[in-house]
Amino acid sequence: MPNIKSAEKRVRTTFTRTLRNRSYNSALKTSIKKAKIALGGGPSAQTTKDVMSAISRIDRAVSKGIMHKNTAARKKSKLARELSKTT
């Protein structure tokens, strides 16, 4: 444990941020997985909706600093490519 007051605060804030980021990351991964499952099922309105939802979550993750913009672009591109194959 740290002895300095500011270091104690850093430990607390880091813990809070870690929990928040872990929660957001989990929701993001779930959304991407749901989109991939929908893409495997064939073309439908729900598939498009799931993919767009995943892309939106990816964009929000970039704006919050949870995901790097190049990683996000790669994941979005892959989802869009798969979506265009199914339609």
C-alpha positions as CSV (number, residue, x, y, z in Angstrom):
1,M,0.0,0.0,0.0
2,P,1.2,3.5,-0.7
3,N,2.2,5.9,2.1
4,I,1.6,9.1,0.3
5,K,-1.9,10.6,0.2
6,S,-1.9,11.3,-3.6
7,A,-0.7,7.8,-4.3
8,E,-3.6,6.4,-2.2
9,K,-6.0,8.4,-4.3
10,R,-4.4,7.1,-7.5
11,V,-4.9,3.6,-6.4
12,R,-8.6,4.3,-5.7
13,T,-9.2,6.1,-9.0
14,T,-7.3,3.4,-11.0
15,F,-9.5,0.7,-9.4
16,T,-12.7,2.7,-10.3
17,R,-11.5,3.2,-13.9
18,T,-10.5,-0.4,-14.2
19,L,-13.9,-1.6,-13.2
20,R,-15.6,0.9,-15.6
21,N,-13.3,-0.1,-18.5
22,R,-13.8,-3.9,-17.8
23,S,-17.5,-3.5,-17.8
24,Y,-17.5,-1.5,-21.1
25,N,-15.0,-3.9,-22.7
26,S,-17.2,-6.9,-21.8
27,A,-20.3,-5.2,-23.3
28,L,-18.3,-4.4,-26.4
29,K,-17.1,-8.0,-26.8
30,T,-20.7,-9.3,-26.3
31,S,-22.0,-6.9,-28.9
32,I,-19.4,-8.0,-31.5
33,K,-20.0,-11.7,-30.7
34,K,-23.8,-11.2,-31.1
35,A,-23.1,-9.5,-34.5
36,K,-20.9,-12.4,-35.7
37,I,-23.5,-15.0,-34.6
38,A,-26.2,-13.0,-36.5
39,L,-23.9,-12.9,-39.6
40,G,-23.6,-16.7,-39.5
41,G,-27.4,-17.0,-39.6
42,G,-27.8,-15.4,-43.0
43,P,-29.3,-12.1,-44.2
44,S,-32.1,-10.4,-42.3
45,A,-33.0,-7.0,-40.9
46,Q,-31.9,-8.2,-37.4
47,T,-28.5,-9.0,-38.7
48,T,-28.0,-5.5,-40.1
49,K,-29.3,-4.1,-36.8
50,D,-26.9,-6.2,-34.8
51,V,-23.9,-5.2,-36.9
52,M,-24.7,-1.5,-36.8
53,S,-25.1,-1.8,-33.0
54,A,-21.7,-3.4,-32.8
55,I,-20.1,-0.7,-35.0
56,S,-21.7,2.0,-32.9
57,R,-20.3,0.5,-29.7
58,I,-16.9,0.2,-31.3
59,D,-17.0,3.9,-32.2
60,R,-18.0,4.8,-28.6
61,A,-15.1,2.7,-27.3
62,V,-12.7,4.7,-29.4
63,S,-14.1,8.0,-28.2
64,K,-13.7,6.9,-24.5
65,G,-10.2,5.7,-25.1
66,I,-10.9,2.1,-24.5
67,M,-9.9,0.9,-28.0
68,H,-7.3,2.2,-30.4
69,K,-8.7,3.8,-33.5
70,N,-6.8,1.5,-35.9
71,T,-8.1,-1.6,-34.0
72,A,-11.6,-0.2,-34.2
73,A,-11.3,0.5,-37.9
74,R,-10.1,-3.1,-38.5
75,K,-13.0,-4.6,-36.5
76,K,-15.6,-2.4,-38.2
77,S,-14.2,-3.2,-41.6
78,K,-14.3,-6.9,-40.9
79,L,-17.9,-6.7,-39.8
80,A,-19.0,-4.6,-42.8
81,R,-17.2,-7.0,-45.1
82,E,-19.0,-10.0,-43.6
83,L,-22.4,-8.1,-43.8
84,S,-21.9,-7.3,-47.5
85,K,-21.2,-11.0,-48.1
86,T,-24.5,-12.1,-46.5
87,T,-26.7,-9.6,-48.5
